[in-house]
Amino acid sequence: MRIPHFTLTPRQVQRHARTLLQRHLALADHGRKCTATLLYDLLCWAACRIASLAAACAALKDAPSDQAARDALLATLPAFLRLQRCLNQALADGVPKTLRRHRQRLALDLTLIPYYGQAFADPAELYGGAAKAGTQLFHAYATAYVIHRGCRWTVALRPVYQGEGWDAIVRDLLRQAVRAGVQARLVLLDRGFYSVAVIRYLQAARYPFILPVIRRGRSPRHARGPSGTWVFFARRRSGWARYTLQERRRRARATVAIGICCRWVARRPRRRPGPPKRRREVWVYAFWGLRPGSLTWLRETYRQRFGIESSYRQMHQARIRTSTRQPVLRLLYVGVALLLRKVWVWLHWEVLAERRRGRRRVTLSQLPFRALLGWLHQVIEQEWGQADVLVTQRPMPT
């Protein structure tokens, strides 16, 4: 039988992205010039160019002023909590049926966007952390994603506030994943979730998990020797152990199994020439609810979580730049970036994948994410016109 061949055009991709935003955000027209269709395209143009909403208004000929577009967004956007639910529904739209049929490995992580201003209404809006990019204040967002046959699907998004419990963050992400139809078979967490509260919640909810252990206690250089989790990092051989975490404030405890992966690697010095030196690397993982067959399986399984870092890199390639203090606009810009990335994943799974017996073959190099953003940028400029002239007070010298 002859395999049919179809053509995928930038116009089709742009219409699909606009329809996805329109279906879940449901913005209304704000005046004669600030229509909902134009607002969607302004958001997509700014995301494709990693620019601001003001730059999008200046670049498109038929666009309103940046203040008019900003006022239209603030007037037509839903409230903050409602917007969060709409974005999560949009992320769940189009999730493959194969993810809903079987339990999946779910990865949770936190991304920090540097912020250099003051809080809009509540100081808890800003998340404090270690210095990064010249600031210690961030707008933080937690996400949950599933990697399935090479495709990384983001299924949950929520903002994170200062002083919020990590167990509440994990609970909300897992519940949102369930609403999206994805049941967690194994939860892979970042080292920032290493706490008694998170472990106790996952154990009570019967979620198997793996997360790296944080070094705590006395270091091996101390006169009395290592203590706490430093004992596992000071070991010379791989092995298994058990450890009980204690929280002094609430007097809570949690017991987990420990996997210690040690290996010696040869690394050549960067600056000084000479033979490579052997260096010991140690990975310590805490897990519960599963029986790993080997330490190699434990380490390689957790390495799958690193795909979420690639998702964040792609998100920043399509995140609208802004200096606004409005949390609702900042959440919208992060959500638009994740939705455009979701369109890219959906196209590779439903349209570009090679159908064959057994399982489909997904080749992400067919349409790189930056190429898809270029398609959207091109179609939007063709539809609304490009402002390619400037009004000057003096003529161009000949």
N, C-alpha and C positions, 0 to 999 in steps of 0.2 A: 504494500500500500504506500502511496506517495505521501510524504509528510508535507502538510500545508505550511506555507511561509507567510508571515504577516509583517507589517511595517509598523514600528513604534516611532511616533513623531513627537517633537517637543510640545506641540500644541495639545496632544492627548495627555501628556504628563502634567502640563500646567492646569488643564481642566480637572484632572483627578485631584491634584493638590488643593485647588480652590474649592472643589466640591467637598472634600474632607473637612476643610476649615468651616465652610458654610453649614455643613450638616450638624456640627457639634457646637460651634461658637454662636451661630445664629445671630450675627450682628444685624442691626437695622440701619436703614438709610438715615443719615443725619444731615438734612438739608439737600439742596439740589445738586451740589457738587461733591459732597462727601458721601458717596453711595457705599453700600456694604461691599459691593464687588471691587470698587477701587481700594477700599481699606485692606481687603485680603491681598490684593496684588501689591500694595505698598509694603505690607509686612513681608511678603515673599521676596520682593526686590531687595529690601534692606537685609534680609537674611542671606540671600545669595551673594551679596556684595560685602557681607560682614560690616555693614555700615549702620548708620542711625536712621531713624524715621525722617529726620530733617533732610538727610542726604537723599533719601528716596523721593521726597516731595520736590526737591530742587532738580533732580535728574529727569523726572517725567514731566512732559509738556502739559498734560491735562490734569495734573495733580493739584490739589489745593495747597495752601501754605502749611508749614509744619505745625503751627499752633492750631489751625483748624483741624488737621488730622488728629492731633493729640487730644483735642477737646472731643472730637467725635468718638475716639476710642474710649475715653473715660465715661462718656455719656451712654454708650451702647454696650459696653462690656458688662457681664454679670458680676455679682459680688465675688469677693475673693474665694470663699469656700465653694461657691457655685462654679466659678471658673476652674478651680482645681478638679472638681468632679467632671466637668465637661472635657478637660484635657485628658483625664484618665479614660473616659469613655472613647475618646478619639484614638488613644493608644491601643485600646482593646478592640477597636473596629478593624476587621480584616485579619485578626490572628488566625493562623491556619488551624484546621480541625485536628490535625495530628497533635498539636500542643494541648488540645482539650481532652483528647481521648486517654492519654497516659500522663502519669506524673512526671514532672521534669525537674532538672537541676536548676535551682533559682539562685542567682547571685545578687547580693545587696551591697550597695556602696554609697558613698557620700561625696559630692562634688562641691567645691568652694569657689565662689566667684568673688574676687577682691572688690572691696567697696571703700571709698575714701571720704564719704560724707557722714551725715547724721541720720538717725532713724526718723522715719516719717511720723509715726504716731506712738509706737511702743518700742522701748530700747531692746526688748527681746527679739525684735525682727533681725537684728544683726548678731551673727554667730561669731564669737571670739575664738581664736585659735593661734597657732604658732605663726610667726611673721612670714608673710609670703607676698611677693610683688610689692613690697614697701608698705604693707598694712597688716594689722591684726584683726580687722573686721571684715566679715564676709556675709554674703547672702548664700545660705547653704540649702542644697536640695538633695534629697535621698531618692534613689531609683532602684527598681528591681528589674532584672532582665533575664531572659532565657536564651541560651545558645542552642540552636537546633540545626544540624546538618550545615554548618557554616554560616547560618543567618542568626544575627543577634536581635532579638525582639525585646524592646522595652515595654513592660506591661504595667508599671506603676511609677508614679511621681508624686512627691509631696515636699513642701518646704520644711525646713528644720529651724527651730527657734532656740535661742540661748536658754540653757537650763532645762530643756526638755529631756525626759528620760529616754534612754536608748531602747528600752524594752517597748515603750509606746511607739517609737519609730518603726521597729521591726514588726510589731503587731499590725500597724496600719498598712505597711507595704505588703505583708502576706495576705491580709484581708482583701486589699485591692487586687492582688494577683488572682485570688479566688473569684472575685467578681468578674475579672477578665476571662475566666474559664480555665486558668492555669493552676493546677495543684502541684505543690512542692513535694518532690521525692527526696531531695537533698538540698539544704540551704548552705551556700558558700558565702561567708561574711568577710568583710574587711577587718583588719586588726583594730580599727577604732571601735568596733562593737564588742571588744573583749571586756566583759563585765559580768558580775554575778547576776544582775537583773536580767540581762539578755539570755544568759545560759539557763536560768531558772524558768524563764518564760518558754523557751524552745523545748525544754524538757517537759514542762507541763502540757504544752500543746502537742507533744509527740512529733516534733519535727527533727529528723536527723540533721546534723550540721557539722561543718568543718570551719575552723577559723584559726589564724596564727596566734601564737602566744606572745605576749608582751614581756620584755625583760623587767623583772621587779625583784627587789631584795638587794642583798650585798653582792658586789661583783667579785670575781675570782681574785682581784688584786687586794682585797681586804685581808687584814691579818687573821681574821677568824674564818676566812673561807667564804665561798658563795652560799647564798641562801635564797629562798623563794624560787622563782622560775629561772634564776640565773644558774641553778644547778643543772638544768637540762642543756643550757647553752654551753656549759663548760665541759660537757661529756665529750669523750674522744671517739666513741663508737655509737652507731645507730642502735635504736632499741625502742621498747615500749615502757610506759609507766602510767601512773595515775596521780592526779593532783586535785586538791580541794582548795577552791578559791574562797576567800573570806572577805566580807565587807564589814568593817568595824562600825560604821554608823548604824546600819540596820541589823547588825549581827546576823547576817544571812550567809549561807554557805552553798556551794555548788561543786559537785565532784564530776570530773571529766576524765576521759582517757587521753593520754599523751603519746604522740608519735614523734620520735627524734630522728631526723634524717641528716647524717653527717657524710661529707665526702671531701676529698682533697683535690684541689684544682691547681693547675700550673698557670700562673699569670706573669706575663713579661712586664717589667716596669715601663712606664710611659716615657719618662724623661731620661733616665739613666740607662745606657746600653748594658747588656749583660744577660746571663741565662735566666730563664723564667724561674720564679720562686713558687714553691708549693704553699698553698694557703687553705686553711680549713674553713669550710662553709657549713653552717648548721641551720636547718629549718626545723622549727618546733611547732607542731599543730595540735590543737585541742579538738576532740571530736566526741560525738555521742550518737547513739542510735544506729550504728553500723559496725560491721566487722570487716575492716579492710584486709585483703589477702596479703598485702605487702606494703612496705613503706614507699616503694616506688609508685604503687597505685595511689596511695594517699597524696603524695606530692604531685603527681601528674593530674589527678582529679582536681586538686585545688588550683592548679595552673589554669584551668579553664575559666576561672573567675577573671583572669587578666583581660579577657575580651571586653569587659565593661570599660576598661580604660580606653580602648579603641573607640567605643561608643561615645565616650566623653570628648575625645579628640574630634570626632566628626560633629558632635553637637556644637563645639566651639567654632567649627568652620561655618556654621550657619546660625550663630547666635547674634541677634541684633544688638549693636552697641548702644549704650544709653548712659546718661548720668542722672536720670530721674530718681526721685526718692519714693515714687509710688510702688509699693510692693505688688500691686495687681498688674502693672505694666511689666515689671521684671519677671513675674511668673509667666505672663503671656509670652514674652520673648523667648524664655527657656522652653516653654511648651511648643512654640512654633518650630524651633530648631529640632526638637525631638520628633515632631510630626513630619517634617521634611525628611529626616533620616528614616522614619518609618515608611514613608512613601518609597524611598530608595530600596529598602529591604523587601517591601511588598512586591515591587516590580520584579526584582530578581527571583522571588519565589513563585509568583503567579504567572508572569509573562515571559521572562528571559530564561527560566530554568529549562533544562533539556529533559523532556519526558522520555523515560525509558522503563524497561521492566525492572521491578524491584523498588528503587527509589530514584527520585529526580536528582539531576546533577546541577548544582548551583555554581556558577562562575562569576564572582563579584567583579572581576576585571572587565566584564563586558561593558558595563556602564559605571565608571567610577563616580563617587559621590560628588566630587567637584564638577564633573561633566554634567551631571543632572542639574546642579545649581546653575551652571552656565546655560543650559537649555531654558530653565525657568526665567532667568534674567533676560535672555534674548526674546522670548515670546512676550513678556510683559512690556518691554520697550517697544516692540512692534505694535502692540495693541494700544498703548497710551501715548506713544510718541516720545522721542528723546529730545530733551532741552539741550541742543547743541550749539546755541548761540548765546552771547552775553551782550548786555547793553553797556556801553562805555561812554565816557565823556570826551574821549579823543579818538580820532580815526587811526586806523592802522597805517603806519608809514609805509610807503611804497619804495 
